[in-house]
């Protein structure tokens, strides 16, 4: 009986190992996070904006921060809070901003500690699994910040 239980557990473990994608991870790697943050900030720089970009893991902890020369000091906190908000809520911060303005039940989302409801934060997923968030702050609009954040994602997760 005990031998059969051990064999069954072994078969389950083997099946899970064989059928899970090899890239499966519940968090983004620090190497990938650094490249993503750097690419997002450099993309914005190419558009003429000095920004900061932050990538957080699925728990909202900073994995990588990249600040362009001359980016305002406020851009560091803005990018981190956008990344945190997107990772925590598993939603784009631009969509959350619209929801807070149009849905009375969502109007207090911006009051959640650590959240920032401005465009520029995007959740990160791999094979449908949440792995973190990216946030960009410092361009003159959240729409531009979001374009740069998406460029950072595309540079790593769309390969």
N, C-alpha and C positions, 0 to 999 in steps of 0.2 A: 504494500500500500504506500509506504513511504517512498520507495523507489519510483513508483508510478507518478507520484506528486512531483518529485524532483525532475523526472523526465519531462513532465508536462510544463513545468516552469521553464526548463531549458528550451523546449520547443517554442514557447511563447517568446522568450527573449531572442532566440535566433530569428524567428519570423519578423519581429519588430526591427531587428538590426538589418535584415536583408531588404525589407521593403520601405524603410524610411529613406528619403533622399539624403545623399551624403552631405549636402549643403545645409541640412536641417540644423537650425540653431535657434534658441529662444532669445538671443541677444545678438547685436551686431558686434563684430570683432573691432578691436581698437584700431587696427591697421586700416580696415575698410572705412571706419568712422572718420579717421584723420583725412584720408583721401577725399571722402565725400564733402567734409566741411571745407577743405581747401578748394576743391573744384567749385563749390557753390559760391564762395567768396570771390574767387578769381573770375567766375562768370559775371558776377555783378561789377567787378572792377572793369571788365571788358566793355560793360555798358556805361561806364563812367561814374560808378558809385562806390563809395568806401563803406564797407559793411563788415559785420562779424557774422560768423556762422557757427552754430553749435549742433552737435549730434549727441543725443542721449540714448541710453539703453532702455529696455522695456520697463524698467522700474523708475525711469526718469532721471537717472544719474548721468552727469556729463561724461562722455567718452572722448570727445574731441572738441576743441574750440580753435577757430582760426579768425584772427582779427587783422584786417587790412591796415597798412600804414595809414594814419590819418583818420581812421574811423572813430567816431565819437565814443566817449566812454560809456554812454547809455546803450550802445549797440550790443555790448557784451551781455548785459542782463536781459535786454529785449530778445536776443536770439535764443538764449537759454530758456526763458520762460515760454517762448513760442514752441520750442522743441518739446519742452516738458508738457505743455498743454496738449499738443498733438499726440504725443505718446500716451499720455494718461487717458485722454478721451477717445483715442483711436479715430480722430477726425481732423480734417484740415481746420486751422484756426480761422480762415476766411469764412468757411461754412458755419462755424460756431458763432462768429460775429453776426452773420446774417440771421441765424436762428435767435440770437439774443435780442435782436432788434425787431423781429417779426413775430416771435412766439412768446406770449406773456409768461408761459411756464418756464422759459429758458432765459428770461431777462436778467437773472442774477448769476448766470454762469461766470461772468467776469469777477464776481466776488469770491470765487473759490481761491484759496491761498495758493499762490504760485502760478495761476493761470494768467495768460495775456491774450485777449481776443482782438488781435490784429492779424491781417494776412501775413503769411510768411512761415507758418508752421505746418509741416506735413508729417503724418505718421509713416513709419517704415514697416513694411511687411516683406516676408520672404516665404514663398509657397503658401500664402494666406495666413501666415503666422506673424503676429506683431513682434517686432524686434527692436523698436525704438521710435525716435522722432528726430526730425531735423528742423532747425529754425534759422532764419536769416533776418537780421535787423540792420537798418541804416539807409536803405534806399528811400526815395521820397514817397513811396506808396507801398502798402502791403501787397498789392498785385505784383509789383516788381520783385519784392522780397520773395514771394511765392515762386515766381519764374526762376529765380536763382536757386532756391531750395530744390525745385524739381530738376534743375540741371545737375545739381549735386547727386540726387538720387539716380538719375539716368546714367551718370558717369560710372556708377558702381553696380546698381541692382538690375540694370537692363542689359548687362553684358551677356 
